[in-house]
Amino acid sequence: MFYPVKSVLRLGHSLRPAHYIFAGVFFLRVLVLTRLTLSPFLLPLRGDMHFYDDWAQRILNGQFTDHLAFYGLPLYPYLLALIYKLTGYGPFLPVLIQAALEGGTAVIIYRLGVLTFSPKDPPKEAAPTLVQVVQRNRGAIVGGTAALGWAFFMPAQAYAVIVMPTIWFVFMFWLLLWLVLRGKEAPGWAGSLFYGVAIGFTAMGVATILFLVPLVVAAILLKTPRSRLRQRWMGQLAAILLLLGGIGLGASPCWIHNYFIAKDPVFLSAHSGVNFWIGNNPFATGYPRFPPGLHAGQEVMLNDSINVAEKAAGRPLKRSEVSAYWSAKAKDYIRNHFGDWLRLLATKIGNFWNAFQYDDLSMITALREHRVILPGFGFGLIAALALPGLVIAVVPFPMARWIAGAIALHMTSLLSVFVTERYRLAVVPGLFLLGAAGVMYFWEAGMLKKYGQAGLYLLLLVLATLFVSSPKRDPSLWALDSYNSGWQALESNDFVTAERKLNVAYAYVPENAETNFALGNLHLMRNERDAAKSFYRATLNLDASHEGAYNNLGILALQEERWELAAKFFSKALQQDPREAKTYYLLGQAYFNARDLDKASVALMQALKLRPAQAEFLALREKIEHAKSETAP
């Protein structure tokens, strides 16, 4: 049995404290999950959660592929589909598994603390002082404190109990790092292949794991024993090649599907191009601010990106061509606005460390407001503690440099796109370790009356606090949680809360098209037709390509029996998204009611091409055919 596998097996039983840490964190996550079942958030109704759940249900129903390259990373939905197949549909079991993974992450944090911060030569006095006792157990104290902090870290609590791949990625990220640090020698050929397969397989769920490759390569190059110096370059080269080959092997289900089934040269997913553009364009803020033509929401944004690219090309495109279209736009912006782009990179670094919580799903706020997650820590506190800990720890504790390197690599992976709370969650276990090490350094300095060292720590802490607490003045950032909370309340038919939240978002950014659209939907659901129309028109004044506003205005016109106006709005909506079968059906219905049977037939034919078995589509076809037979001479 080669080393990484033996290390994984040791993880659960080598130290008794690990048992208690796992059990404690697992219990807390199950407690949060139990509270979630009493809230309106258990079922994934919208956003990225719905995107993954809906994809999994399509797989469960036999739609394993659409014969196009993946346009979204596929591992998590296929994993969900497997769980649904084995146990029946429902998010409870997948989230329960994530709770167990959270216990595993906490154990890894503890073990990394022991491995990184334990003294090489602990004091052996018969009656040691309190400081000596603490120093002797420094690794366990740092690791235990960091694991406890992770247990109460609110973003981790939130993402552990929703249908998202974030927690799986965090677990794999730190498991691989622990395995690399655990080995006293460079990974051998089998170990390098193992790391490559693990990274490649995980990349099918979260591609930023690929940024751990330089760290594994560094382990191969730097941890070869002196006794093998003569032969090491050949062995190192072979190990690196096996690492890279393992990545290809681990990710093979993805690229085999894309190359041989979809016949499209995409390694993982073709949506990387549009993410690159969202992160690097004239409107970019370092957060996922959507430029004109793209709308918020994973599924909507992906559809928009395909429609815009195909409209620009004037023909249907392969997914790789869509990705290339958006990548070219981003590269053109970088090339022609290099100075602005460098400032944008600096902004992203600031965003990464900032205390401001940009949770694009707003689940942390929603779960906190509904008292689902437990009181705990936010990112700002731990970032302020970790930065001085990082400066102080990297010199006396060599393994802390690997933790710092992993944090830096993950931060670098986000600079090509944008920063969100779930994207930066992966670095938090390392931040807790560095933060706990820094606090212990300060305590020891105070107890030993080393006031210069204590003063240095306090100075670094003040500077770090000022850095991470730099205020964000863009009102659209502050409107995000209110907007998302309003949408969630609207979908739950809680109109009072929806109105309150959406009005707050509107007060921040009255010129935001999505906020106006949401308010239009609120008034539509209340049957306040004139107010709904007003907000939909405002939406179109702000975003003339807003498909949803055209579609809803068309539905209102249908209800008012203004057939020609309805057809006009549905036609406008189809200009934005020509793949929406329901809109073709509504257009056909408008033409049918206007007695334009030929146009009704054409529209319905398009709807049936997209959904040939849809019952209401077939019923309308019968009506059209019957009407044609009655009017035939």
Buried (B, 14 or more C-beta within 10 A) or exposed (E): EEBBEEBBEEBEEEBEBBEBBBEBBBEBBBBBBEBBEEBBBBEBBBBBBBBBBEBBBBBBEEEEBEEBBBBBBBBBBBBBBBBBEEEEBEBBBBBBBBBBBBBBBBBBBBBBBBBBBBBEEBEEEEEBEEBBBBBBBBBBBBBBBBBBBBBBBBBBBBBBBBBBBBBBBBBBBBBBBBBBBBBEEBBBBBBBBBBBBBBBBBBBBBBBBBBBBBBBBBBBBEBBEEEEEEEBEEBBEBBBBBBBBBBEBBBBBBBEBBBEBBEBEBBBBBBBBBBBBBBBBEEBBBBBBBEBBBBBBBBBBBBBBBBBBBBEEEEEBBBBBBBBBBBEBBEEBBEEBEEBBEEBBEBBBBBBBBBBBBBBBBBBBBBBBBEBBBEBBBBBBBBBBBBBBBBBBBEEBEBBBBBBBBBBBBBBBBBBBBBBBBBBBBBBBBBBBBBBBBBBBBBBBBEEEEEEBBEBBEEBBEBBBEBBEEEBEEEBBBBBBBBBBBBBBBBBEBBEBBBBBBBBBBEBBEEBBBBBBBBBBBBBBEEBEEBBBBBBBBBBEBBEBBBBBBBBBBBBBBEEEBBEBBBBBBBBBBEBBBEBBBBBBBBBBBBBBBEBBEBBBBBBBBBBEBBEEBEEBEEBBEBBEEBEEEEEE
